[in-house]
Amino acid sequence: MVMIDGVRVKSTTTGSFDFSGISVDDIERIEIVKGPQSTIYGSEAMAGVINIITKRGKGKPKLQTSFEAGSYGTYKPSATLSGGDNKFDYRITGSYFYTDGISAARKGSERDGYKNASVSGKFGFRPVDRFELEIIGRYYYDRSELDAFGRDDLNYVQHGHHYLFSGRGTLYLTDTWEQILSVSRIEDSLKYRDPDTSYHNDDIITGINTIDWQHNFYFNEVYTLTIGADYREEEGENVGMFDKVVDNKAVYFNNKLRLLNDNLIINAGLRHDDHETFGSETTYRVGAVYNVIAASLKLRTSYGTGFRAPTLNELYYKGPWGSSGNPNLEPEKSHSWEIGIEKELVKNNVSVSITYFDQRYRNLIEWIESPPGSWQYTPQNVSKAEVKGIEVNTSVRVLESLTVNSTYTYLDTEDKDTGERLSRRPIDKFNLTTEYMQGPLTMLLSYTYVGKAKDRSKHLGSYSLLNLSSRYKLADQCELFARIDNLLDEDYETAGGYNSPGFSVFGGIKFEM
């Protein structure tokens, strides 16, 4: 599941999210929780949650402006006005991004450009000590030039209008009872046009309306109980194909225990969903963390179940050559467990963590061509799959100004029906990041290795990427920044038939007043 400030943003038709539309200007941090999280978040969180948290305004009013330019005819101006105190805060950002791009098709030669114009606002109100209101609004327009079937398509273009609005009120009725009421609306309107074909011309409108009412009871320092209910309405229209609205009602609760002077923390939760299309589903999750202070050691384990409701495309799609959705689909289901250990080898300087995980899925939904060679596809619950592996993280502070972090993941995946590996899951992935900070200068060097993978019938080779970035603060109000992506000019692909940028250089300047 992908969320922005707690609001789910994945498409109701495709089930995917386009990260290219999100500017990093407003991002404060990105939280990633791995493993099934359906107990709190419901459908789509069967393998984890990505929550993009945006910045809040603070301090005296200030205006930040920046300009960046570089390879492929890329440029990006942006401006932010922000400020705030203990009663009211605000942050308003506007930006424009343009690039001539590269050919999206790996064997193509025509550049596929992209542009994005966005505005966003985040406002916080605290009129009294026990009440807080947060309002968020985002809008962006983008235009993407596309390719299809692995070759240049000179006139295939997508136009998109994207909206997000959310409000969240937090009320502390007593010192031990906190209520959070959240409402949100997201909408995406996509227009595909290709005058050279009869089938690349679609109008797709999707939306999600959500209400969530959560109660947190802090009975004492040991026990916290969370109880909540939410209602979600999903809209999807592909003009001329389908126009559907489905809803989901849910109740959930979670228990959190802090024992042994907070050295043992236990979480256990349960959720019940009632989906308009496939009926009811109950999921649960239990986990524990134990901190062995004397050994500078932390042990953790968890077990949970998850599910994913079929998307509106999977249920109702009607496409060219007779392809169609399947309203009789069952939800995908998963159960997962993991065990991990974290060890601090040298206090505040060297740490290592190792995690083993095992996730198993059933009722996986796949689009099956029937009969073969007909170009007629229908989604079916056809297979089971297993994803298991080991993840190792290390952090070493070599000097006060120099830190080295690394992550290695070994991934073993299998489609239980065919015995084949799952698509786009590399066997090995390694990342090494070196950060140097000295006075006004910050430098970051990162190396990434991605092992072999497959994309359906196509085999994807391994590749290595080396990136370098730096910032230099000329004064309190002025900063220079630059980066080099794909320093080794590696030729690689992350998806079969699609291209990736080569050696690229970017730079810019940022002012604050």
N, C-alpha and C positions, 0 to 999 in steps of 0.2 A: 504494500500500500504506500502511496505517495501522498503527503499532506503538505500544505503551506500554512504555517501557524495553526496547525490542528485541523485544517479543513481539507477533506479528501478531494483530490483534483484529477483523478484518472478518468478517462473517457468512459461513458456508459455504453458506447457502441463497440469500441475496440478493446477496452480494458487496459489501454496503455496510456502513458503520459509523455508529452513532448518536452524534454528538459531544455531544448534549445531556446524556448520562449522565455526563460527565466534569466534575468540579469543578475550578476553577482553583486551589483552595487548595494543592494539592500539586505544582503544575507549576513546575519550575525553568526550563525553556526548551523550545522546540519547534524541532526541526531539520527543514528541508525540503530535500531533494535532488531537483532537477528532471531530467527525461529518463529514459530506460530504465535501470533498475537491476536487471534480472533476473539479471545475472551473479552477484551476491552474494546476492540475496534471492529469486530465483525468480519464480513466478507472482504476478500482481497488481501487480508493480513496473514495468510496461511504460511508465508515464508519470512515475514519480517515487515518492518515499518520504516520508511524514510520520512522524517519530518524536517522541512526546511523552515527555519525560524528567522524572521526578518528583524531588522534593527528597530529600536525605539529612539525617539528624540530625547535629549537630556541637556541640561545646562543652558547657558545663554543662547539666544537665537544666532544661528550661523548659516552661512551659505557656502556649500562646497561645489566646485565645478571641476570637471576633468575632460581631457580630450586624449583619445588613443587612436593610433593609426598603424598600419603595417601591411604585411604581405596580402596578396590576392585582392588589392584595392579595398582593404578593410579600413573603416574609420568609425569612431564612436564618441560623440559628445554626450555629456550627462550633467545634471545639476540636482542638488539636494538642499532643501531648506528644512532645518530641524531645530528643536529646542525643547525645554520642559523643566518643570519643577515638581514638587510633591503633590500638586493638585491637577496639573494638566501637562501632557506632553504631546508632541506632534513630529511627524517626519513625512515630507512630501518629496517624491523623486520623479524626475522625468528623464528619459534617455532615448537615443536613437542609434541604431546599429545598422551598418550596411557593409556588405562584402560582395565582390564579384564571384567569389567562391571557386570551387573546382568542379569537375564533372562528377555528378553523383554516380553515374555508371562507370564501373571500373575500366571498361574498354572504350569509354566515350572520350570525346575531345572538346565538346561544347561546355563552357562553364555554366554552372547552375547557381545563380545569385540568390541572395537572401537579404531581406531587410525587416527591421522590427522597430516599432515606435511604441513606447510604453509610458504609463504614468501610474503611480501608486501612492497611497497615503495610509498612515497608521496613526491613530489618535487614542490617547488614554485619558480618562476622566476619573478623578478620585474626590468627589465632593465632600464625603465624610470618611472617617477612619474605617468603617466596616463595609464600605461599598466601593467597587471599582468597575468601570465600564471601558471596554476596548472595542474600537471600530476600525475595520480594515477594508480598504477598497483597492482593487487593481484592475487595470484594463491595458491590453496591448493588441496592436494590429500587426500582423506579419504577412509577408508575401514570399513564397518559396517556389523556385523553379525546380521542376522534378524531372526525373528520367524513369523509364519503365522497361521491364523485361531485359535488364542488363545492357541497354543500348541508349544512345542519345534520343531524347524526345524534345524537339526544338521549341515546342509551344505549350508544353504541359505545365500549368501553373496552379498553385494553391493560394487562396486568400483566406485569412482567418481573423475573426474578431473574438477576443477572449475576455471574459468578465469574472470577477470574484468579489463578493461582498460578504462580510461576516461581522457579527456582533457577539460579544461575550461579556456577561455580567457576573461578577463574583460578589456574593453577599455572605458576610460572617454573622449569622444569627446569634451565635454564642461563641465563647472562646473555643468550644470543641466541635462546633457544627458549621461547616462551610458548604454553601450551595453555589454551583456554577451552571448557568443557563447559557447555551450557545446556539445561535441560529446562523445559517449560512446559505448562500446561493451561488453556484458557479454555472457559467454558460459558455459554450463554445459554438461558434457558427463558422463552418468551413464551406468554401466554394471551390470546387475543382473544375478547371476548364482546359480543354484540349481541342481546338478546332480541327485537328487532323484525324480524330477518332470519334466513334459514336459511344464509347464506353467510359472515357475518362472525363465525364461531365456529371458531377454530383453536387447536391446541396445537402449538407449534414448539419443538424442542429442538436446539440446535447445539453442536458442540464441536470443538476443535482440540488435538491432542497433538503436540508437537514436541520433537525431540532434535537438537542441533547441536553438532558437535565441530570446533573451529577451531584451527589451528596457525599461529602467526606466527613466522617466522624472520627475526631482525634480523642478517643476516650481517655488515653493516658500516654505516657512515653513509650509504652510497650505495644499497644494495639491500635491499629487504624483500620476502619471499615469504610469501603467505598460501595455505594449503591447508585445505580443510574438506569435511565431509560432513554432510548432514542428512536426517532422516526426518520426514515429516509425515503425520499421519492426520486426516482430516476426517470429522466425523460430522454427519448431518443427518436429522432426523425431523419430518415433518409428519403428525401422527397421522391415520390413515385414508387418507393419500395415498402416502407413501413413507417408508422407513426404510433409509438407505444409509450405507455407510462406504467411503471411497476413500483410497488412500495415494499418496505421492509420495516417491521416493528421489532424492537429488542429490549430486553431487560438484562442487567448484568450486575455482578457484585464481586468484590475482591477483598481479601483479608491480608493484612500485613502485620507480622509479629517481629518485634525487636527484642532479642533475648541476650543474656550474658553480656550486659553492658554494651549493647549494639554490635557485638562481635558475631552474632548469629541472626540473620534476617531471613524470614520465611514468607513467601508470597503464595497465595492460592486463590484462584478465581474461577467463576462459572458464568456462562452467558447463554441465553436462549433467544434465537432469532425466529421470526415468523415471516417468511418471504412469500410474496403474492404468487410467484410462479412455481417454486419447487417445494413449498411448505416449510416445516419446522426443522431447526438444526440446533443442537446443544453442543457447546465446546467448553473445554476447561484447560487450565494450566496451573502447574505447581512448580515452584523453584526455591532454591535456598543458596545463601552465601555465608560461608564461615571464615572468619578472619582469625588466623593463628598469629597473634601479635609477637609472641616470643620467637617465632621462626620467620617473621616478615613474609608470611605465606597466606594466600587467600584461595579458598576452594569454593567452587560453585557448580551447581547442576540444575537442570530443569527438564520437565517433560510437559508437552502440550499437544493439543489437537487444533486443527484449523479447517476452514472450508473456503471455497470460492464459488459464488453464484455465477451462472452463465451470463455473459454479456448480452446486450440486446441484439448485436449482430449474430451471435451464436444461436439466439432463439428465433429471430424474425427476419434475418437478411434475405433479400431476393436480388440476385445479381445476374450478370450476363452469362450466357451459355447454360442456363438452368440451375446455377448454384443457388442454394437456399439454406436458411436456418432450420433449427430443429427444436420445436417448442416442448419436446418430451425429454430434454436433457436433464440429468441429475447434476448436482453440484460436485465439483472436485473436492476431495477430502484429503487431509494429511494428518500424520502424527509424527512427532519429532522429539528426540532427546539429545542432550549434550552434557558433557562434563568438562570442566576446565580447572586450571591451576595458574595462579599468578604468584611470582616470586620476585621480591626485591633483593638483588644480589649485593649491591652497594647502595647504601641509603641515599635516596634522592639522585642517584647517578646512573645506576644500571638496573633494569627490570626486564623480566621475561614472562610471557603468558603463553600457554598451550591449551588449545581447545579441540576436543573430538566431538563431531556432530553426526547425527544419522537422521535423515528425513525420508519418510515413505509416503507416497501418494497413490491414490486410487481414483477411478472414474475420471482420469485425465481426458480433457476435451481436445480432440484433434479434427481438423478438416480433412475428410477422406475423399479422394477422387474415385467416383464410381459411375460407370465402369472406367477402368484405366484408359487414359488417353482422351477422355470425353470433355475435359475441362469443366466438369460438373462436380462441385464440392459440397459436401454436407457435413456439419460437425456431429461427432458421435462420442459417447463415452466408451473408449476403446482399450485403455491400457492402465497398467500400474508402473510406477517408477520408483527408484531409490537414489538418493543423493547423500553421500557420506564423505567425510574427509577430515583433515587436520589443518588447523590454522595456528601459526606461530607468530607472535609479535615480540619485538625487542625494542628497547629504547636505551640509548647510551649517551650520557652527557660527557663528552670527551673533555671539553673545557667549559668555562662559564659562558663563553660565546659560541660554542660549537656543540650541536646535538645531532645524533644520527639515529633514525628510526627505520625499522624494516618490518615487512610483513610477508610471510610465505603461506600459500594455501595449496594443499593437495586435494583435488576433487575427483572422486570416483562416482560416476553417474551411470545408470543403466535403465533402459526401457525394458521392463520385465517381459513384454510380449515378443520383442525382437532380439533382445540381448545386445542391442547397439547403445552407444553413448548418446546422451541427450544433446540436442543442438546448442551451439554457441556456449558450451561449458568447457573451457580449457582444462586440461589435466593439471597443469602447474601455473601458478602466478606468483611472481616475486616483485616486491617493490622496495626500493631503498631511497630514503630521503635524507639529505644532509642540509642542515640549516645553520647559517653563520650570521650572527648579529654582533656588530661592533659599532658603537656610537650611532651616527646617522645612517649607516649602511646595513642593509639586510640582503642576504643572498640565499637562494634555495636551489639546490641541484637534486633532481630526482631521476632515478633509473627504474624502468619497469620492464619486466620480462613476462610475456604471455605465451604459454605453451600451445601445442597443437590442439585443434578443435575441429568440429564438423558443423556444417550448416545444411541440414537435411542430407542430400547425397554429395554435397561438395565438401572437400577437405580444406581446412584453413591452416596455413603454415604458422609456425611460431615466429615471434618477432620481439625486438627490443626497442624501447623508446628512451631517449635521453632529453630532458627538458631543463632549461636554466632560466631563472627569473631573479630580478633584483629590484630594490627600492633604495633611493637615496634622498634623505630629507635635507633640502637646501636651507630651510628655515621652518619655524613653527607653522607657517601658513603655506608652504610650497614643498612639493615632493615630486621627484622624477621616478618613473618606473619603466622597466623594459623586460622583455622575455624572449627566449628562443625556444620554439616548440620543434620537436623531432630533429634535434641537433645532428643526428647521424643520417638524416634523410632516408629513413627506413621505408621501404615499399611493403605495405601490409594491408590486410583487410580484416575487419571485425565481423562483417556479414558478407555472405557469398554474393559476388557480383557488384559490390559497392566499393567506392573509392575512399581513400583517406588522405589528408593533407600531408605534404612533404615538409622539407625544411622551411620554417616560417619565422619571421622576425616582427615583433611588435614593440611599440614604445609610446610613452605619453607623459603628461604632466597633470598635476592636481593642485588646485588652489583652495584655500579656506579663508573666509573673512567673517 
